[in-house]
Amino acid sequence: MNKLQFDVVALGEAMVEFNQSDPSAPRQFLQGFGGDTSNAIVAAARQGARTAYITRLGDDAFGKMLLALWHEEGVSTEGVAIDPGASTGLYVVTHGDKGHEFSYARAGSAASRMQPEQLPLSIIRSARFVHVSGISQAISPSATDTVRSAIECARAAQVQVAYDPNVRLRLWSADRAKAVVTATLPLCNWFLPSLEDVQWLSGLTEPSALLDWCHAHGAPQVLLKMGGDGVWLSVAGGQRQHWPAHPVKVVDATGAGDCFDGAFLARLAQGDAVEQALVYANAAAALTTQGFGAVAPLPTPPAVRALLAKAAGHA
């Protein structure tokens, strides 16, 4: 029996973010942080979970900034390796009439050079949940293999696996994305997709059909994130229920789905029932859309509970 050390462990690529925060000053950017699974692990840490992150960083100023972030947030970095032969990834967020747009400088990044044999297996085995994503898989073929090895290690140790497909076709071909995501579905305990991801994967549109598709492809438990239309929970052969979104003024939706993932897993790890964890994560995700960037607006428990109390008062 493995000794439990962490509530949530995540694996993937973290990046430094530059976010265009003031429409009246388009050359002014706010420096922040991103990377879907890193966002999720910080969200989990802010909810009080014991967390660790597994990645590779360049031996550069941006890598040092990310290490400092995780130290400040209480995320263990014992699974972070430094690669002197590669750089840490960067991205820029600009805002326009069609929402936010991402521009990346991540090709050949340190994280994309991760290898299965380099995985810190003891960290994975000592977690309640391991969180991975389609972006973790997409950044390179070796990263695809590394995620698969991490999932296999978790399953062998009876650690639950959470998977967000987070489809990004800039990173890999449509055929490969569909093949890898559908092959991963039966290996996870929790499938955490967005509405747009499952619509693209399945070619379907209606939530009930999308949930049926997820289960038909092996996902046992699905939380379908629908942005302003709320969240669906569906358990194979059992419960199916919808929760509406919280009405908030959205400033920047960057990382809202990642916040949901991290907050949900943190609350599950701390003993909440599935429905309780979902309601909490739904509120946390709403709050994180009210500030710029993926990490800075991630809420703490008092803010989440205040929104839940306000919503209950209006029920």
C-alpha positions in Angstrom: 0.0 0.0 0.0 1.4 3.4 -1.0 1.6 6.1 1.6 -0.8 9.0 0.7 1.3 12.2 0.3 -0.8 14.3 -2.1 -4.4 14.9 -2.8 -3.9 16.0 -6.4 -0.9 15.6 -8.7 -0.9 17.1 -12.2 1.4 16.5 -15.2 1.9 18.8 -18.3 3.4 22.0 -19.5 3.4 25.3 -17.6 4.0 28.6 -19.4 4.6 32.2 -18.7 1.7 34.4 -19.9 1.5 37.9 -21.2 -2.1 39.1 -21.3 -3.4 42.2 -23.0 -5.3 43.6 -20.1 -6.4 47.1 -21.2 -8.2 47.5 -24.5 -7.3 51.2 -24.6 -3.5 50.3 -24.3 -3.1 47.4 -26.8 0.7 47.3 -26.3 0.4 46.9 -22.5 0.5 43.3 -21.2 0.0 41.9 -17.7 2.5 39.1 -16.9 1.0 36.0 -15.5 1.1 32.2 -15.8 -0.7 29.5 -17.7 -0.6 26.0 -18.9 -3.9 24.0 -18.3 -2.7 21.5 -15.8 -0.6 24.0 -13.9 -3.6 26.3 -13.7 -5.6 23.3 -12.3 -3.0 22.4 -9.7 -2.8 26.0 -8.5 -6.6 26.1 -8.3 -6.5 22.9 -6.2 -3.8 24.2 -4.0 -5.8 27.4 -3.3 -8.7 25.2 -2.1 -6.4 23.7 0.5 -5.4 20.5 -1.3 -2.0 18.9 -1.0 -0.6 19.2 -4.5 2.4 18.4 -6.7 3.2 19.2 -10.3 5.3 17.1 -12.7 6.9 18.9 -15.7 10.2 20.1 -17.2 11.3 23.7 -17.3 14.1 25.5 -19.1 17.1 26.8 -17.1 15.9 30.3 -17.7 14.2 33.3 -16.1 10.8 32.1 -17.0 11.4 28.7 -15.5 12.5 30.4 -12.3 9.3 32.5 -12.3 7.2 29.3 -12.5 9.1 27.6 -9.7 8.6 30.7 -7.5 4.8 30.7 -8.3 4.4 27.0 -7.2 6.4 27.7 -4.1 4.2 30.6 -3.2 1.1 28.6 -3.9 2.2 25.5 -1.9 2.5 23.2 -4.8 5.3 20.7 -4.4 8.0 20.9 -7.1 9.9 17.7 -6.4 8.5 16.4 -9.7 9.8 19.3 -11.7 13.0 18.7 -13.7 15.3 21.4 -15.2 16.3 21.0 -18.8 19.4 23.2 -19.7 19.0 22.4 -23.4 15.5 23.8 -23.9 13.4 26.8 -23.0 10.3 27.4 -20.9 7.2 28.0 -23.0 5.5 31.4 -23.4 2.2 32.6 -24.7 0.4 35.9 -25.4 -3.3 36.6 -24.9 -5.0 39.3 -27.0 -8.7 40.3 -26.8 -11.0 41.4 -29.5 -14.6 41.2 -30.7 -14.5 37.4 -31.0 -13.1 36.9 -27.5 -9.5 36.0 -26.5 -6.9 34.8 -28.9 -3.7 32.9 -28.0 -0.3 33.1 -29.6 2.4 30.6 -28.5 6.1 30.3 -28.3 6.4 26.8 -27.1 7.9 24.6 -30.0 10.7 22.5 -28.6 10.0 23.5 -25.0 11.5 21.8 -22.1 8.2 20.2 -21.2 7.8 18.8 -24.7 11.0 16.8 -24.1 9.5 14.8 -21.2 10.1 11.0 -21.4 8.3 8.1 -19.8 11.5 6.9 -18.1 11.9 10.2 -16.4 8.5 10.1 -14.6 8.7 10.4 -10.7 6.5 7.3 -10.2 6.6 7.6 -6.4 4.8 10.9 -6.6 2.1 9.5 -8.8 1.6 6.5 -6.6 1.2 8.7 -3.5 -1.7 10.7 -4.8 -5.5 10.5 -4.5 -6.0 11.9 -8.0 -3.7 12.4 -11.0 -4.8 15.0 -13.5 -3.7 15.1 -17.2 -4.9 16.7 -20.3 -5.0 16.5 -24.1 -2.5 19.3 -24.1 -0.1 17.3 -22.0 -0.4 14.6 -24.7 -0.2 16.9 -27.7 3.0 18.8 -27.1 5.1 16.0 -28.5 5.1 12.2 -29.2 7.2 11.6 -26.1 4.8 13.6 -24.0 2.0 11.4 -25.4 3.9 8.3 -24.2 4.7 10.0 -20.8 1.1 10.7 -20.1 0.1 7.1 -21.0 2.8 5.8 -18.6 1.6 8.2 -15.8 -2.0 6.9 -16.3 -0.8 3.3 -16.2 1.2 3.9 -13.0 -1.8 5.6 -11.4 -4.2 2.8 -12.3 -1.9 0.2 -11.0 -1.6 2.0 -7.7 -5.4 2.5 -7.6 -5.0 6.3 -7.9 -8.0 7.9 -9.7 -7.3 9.6 -13.1 -8.9 12.8 -14.2 -8.7 13.8 -17.9 -9.5 17.0 -19.6 -9.1 16.6 -23.4 -8.6 20.4 -23.9 -8.3 19.9 -27.7 -5.8 22.3 -29.3 -5.4 21.6 -33.1 -2.5 23.9 -33.3 -0.5 21.3 -31.5 -1.3 18.1 -33.4 -3.4 16.8 -36.3 -7.1 16.3 -36.1 -6.7 12.5 -36.7 -4.1 12.1 -34.0 -6.1 14.2 -31.5 -9.2 12.1 -32.0 -7.3 8.8 -31.8 -5.4 9.7 -28.7 -8.3 11.2 -26.8 -10.7 8.4 -27.6 -8.0 5.9 -26.5 -7.6 7.7 -23.2 -11.3 7.9 -22.3 -11.6 4.3 -21.0 -8.5 4.8 -18.8 -9.8 7.7 -16.8 -12.1 7.8 -13.8 -13.2 11.3 -14.5 -13.7 12.8 -17.9 -13.8 16.7 -17.7 -14.4 18.0 -21.3 -15.8 21.3 -22.5 -18.9 21.4 -24.7 -16.8 22.4 -27.7 -14.4 19.6 -27.3 -17.0 16.9 -27.3 -18.9 18.5 -30.1 -15.8 18.4 -32.2 -14.8 14.9 -31.2 -18.2 13.4 -31.8 -19.8 15.6 -34.5 -22.9 15.8 -32.2 -24.5 18.9 -30.7 -27.0 18.1 -27.9 -25.8 17.6 -24.4 -27.6 14.3 -23.9 -26.1 12.9 -27.1 -22.7 14.2 -26.2 -22.8 12.5 -22.8 -24.0 9.2 -24.4 -21.0 9.5 -26.8 -18.6 9.9 -23.9 -20.0 6.8 -22.1 -20.1 4.8 -25.4 -16.3 5.5 -25.7 -15.6 4.3 -22.2 -15.8 7.3 -19.9 -17.3 6.1 -16.6 -18.0 9.6 -15.1 -18.4 12.8 -17.1 -18.6 16.4 -16.1 -19.5 18.3 -19.3 -18.4 22.0 -18.9 -20.7 24.3 -20.9 -19.5 27.7 -19.9 -22.4 30.1 -19.5 -24.8 27.1 -19.8 -23.6 25.4 -16.7 -22.3 21.8 -16.1 -23.7 18.3 -16.7 -22.8 15.4 -14.5 -23.4 12.0 -16.0 -22.5 8.6 -14.6 -22.5 5.6 -16.9 -25.7 3.6 -16.4 -26.9 6.0 -13.7 -27.2 9.6 -12.6 -27.5 12.5 -15.1 -28.1 16.0 -13.8 -27.5 19.6 -14.9 -26.5 22.7 -12.8 -26.8 26.2 -14.2 -23.9 28.6 -14.3 -23.6 31.5 -11.9 -24.5 34.8 -13.6 -21.3 36.9 -13.4 -19.8 39.6 -15.6 -17.1 37.8 -17.6 -13.9 39.8 -18.0 -11.6 37.0 -19.2 -12.6 33.3 -19.4 -8.9 32.1 -19.7 -8.4 29.1 -17.5 -12.0 28.8 -16.2 -12.2 25.2 -17.2 -8.9 24.5 -15.5 -10.1 26.2 -12.4 -13.2 23.9 -12.4 -11.0 20.8 -12.7 -8.7 21.7 -9.9 -11.4 22.9 -7.5 -13.5 19.8 -8.2 -10.6 17.4 -7.5 -9.6 19.3 -4.4 -13.0 19.1 -2.9 -13.4 15.4 -3.8 -10.1 14.7 -2.1 -11.2 16.6 1.0 -14.3 14.4 1.4 -17.1 16.2 -0.5 -19.7 14.2 -2.3 -19.6 14.4 -6.1 -22.5 16.8 -6.2 -21.0 19.1 -3.5 -17.6 19.2 -5.3 -19.3 20.0 -8.6 -21.4 22.9 -7.1 -18.2 24.3 -5.4 -16.2 24.0 -8.6 -18.9 25.6 -10.7 -18.8 28.6 -8.4 -15.0 28.8 -8.4 -14.9 28.7 -12.2 -17.4 31.6 -12.4 -15.3 33.7 -10.1 -12.1 33.2 -12.1 -13.7 34.7 -15.2 -13.9 38.1 -13.4 -10.2 38.9 -13.6 -7.5 38.8 -16.3 -5.1 35.9 -16.7 -5.3 32.2 -15.9 -3.8 32.2 -12.4 -4.2 35.5 -10.7 -8.1 35.4 -10.5 -8.2 31.8 -9.2 -10.4 32.1 -6.1 -9.8 31.1 -2.5 -12.4 29.2 -0.4 -13.9 32.3 1.3 -14.7 33.9 -2.0 -16.3 30.6 -3.3 -18.4 30.2 -0.2 -19.5 33.8 -0.4 -20.8 33.3 -3.9 -22.5 30.0 -2.9 -24.1 31.7 0.0 -25.3 34.6 -2.2 -26.7 32.2 -4.7 -28.5 30.3 -1.9 -30.0 33.5 -0.7 -31.5 34.2 -4.1 -32.8 30.7 -4.6 
